[in-house]
Amino acid sequence: MGSRKQDSALARKAANADVVKARLNDCPSSPRKMRLVADIIRGENVDKALYILKYSKKEASNKLEKLLLSAMANWQAKNEGADIEEANLIVKEIYVDSARQLKRLRPAPQGRGYRIRKRSNHVTLILGNKEN
């Protein structure tokens, strides 16, 4: 007999059997720009999300397309022998968090300096089935 901790861990593993995660850390663009693109594909079918990202003009869409392909590859590795088209995968969750900022000084008139904040972000993408 297992303890409650082991039972809950097994239950969590069973619930996350068809959920796959991919992360993009320290992406050098502002979180606000990345969220604009992430909001478009949240809840979409994987094929439709790839289509949206491929034909979007935003620079962030290239990075998110690569991340989505990585998450699909992770799903393929986890579910060997299963067909990705029949799985009805959707972008279950996608969220963008801010990462560290590089702080720089730009020379300004009369001996002053204006601060430049070069922002970066972390993106987490979770794929899941339509049924769950």
N, C-alpha and C positions, 0 to 999 in steps of 0.2 A: 504494500500500500504506500502511496506517495503522500507527501505532505500537501497542504493547501497551496503552498508556493509553487510546487512542481505541477500541480493540477492546473493552476491558473496560467502557468507558463505554457503548458501543452495546449490549453484552450486558446490562448493568444496565438500560438503557432498555427493552429488549425484555422483560425479566423483569417490569418494573414497569408494563407497558402497561395491565394491567387492575387495578392497585392504585391506590387513591385515598386521600389523606390530608386530614384537617381538624383544625385546632387551636383550642383555646379557651384564651386566655392570661389570667392575673390574674383568675380567677373568685373572687369574695369568699365562699368557704365553705371549711371545713377539708378537707384532702385525705382524711381518714379517712371523712368523711360521703360524699364524692364516690365513693370507692372502693367503698363498699357497693353503690351503684347500678351502677357500672361493671362489677363482678364478675358481676352478674346477666345482663348482655347480651353478655358476651364469648363469641364463637363462635356466636352465634345468627344465624338468618336475619334479614335487614333488616326484613321485614314483622313478624316476631314481636318483634323488638327494639323497633320503634316501638309496637307494641301494649303491651308490658310497660311502656315508659316513659310512655305516655299514661295508663295506669291505676294507676301507682304513686303512693303518697301522699307520697313524699319530695320535698323541695324541689329537690334536685339533679337529679331526673329531668326537670324542665322544661328545665334548661339542656342536659342531655345529649340530649334529644329534638331541640332546636334544632340542636345540633351534628351529630347524625345526619342530619337533613334537609339540612344544609349539605354534608355529605360526599356525600350522594346527588346533590345538585345539581352538585357537582364532578365526579362520575362521569358525569352526563348531559352536561356540557360537554365532557368528554374523549372520550366515545364518542357522538358525534352520530349520530342515526339508529338507535341500538340501543335495544331495549326493556329497561327496568330490571327488569321482572318475569321475563323470560327469562334474565337474566344470572346468576341464582342467587347474588346478593351476600350475603356474610356479614360480620359484624363480626370481621375477622381479628385485629386487635390493638386494645386500648384500654388506655391506662395513664395514671395520674394522678401527677403530680409536684408537690412543694410549691413554692410561689412565695414571694415576700417576705412578711414578717410586719410588721404595723403594731404597734408597741409603745406601750401606753398605761399610765397609772398610775391606779389607783382608790384613793381615800382609805380608809384603814383605821384602826382604833382606836389610840389613844395616839400619834398623829402619824406613824404608819407609812404606807407606800403599797404596795399589792399590784399586781403587774404583770399586765396583761391583754395577751395575744398574740392579735391578730386575724389569723387565718391566711387564706391564699389559695392557689390551686392552678392548675396548667396541665394541660389534658387533651389528649391526642393520640389520635385515632381513625383507624384504617386499615381501609378496606373492601377486600375481595378476592373472587375467585370461589371457589366450593366446590371446584372441581377442583384448584386450586393449593394 
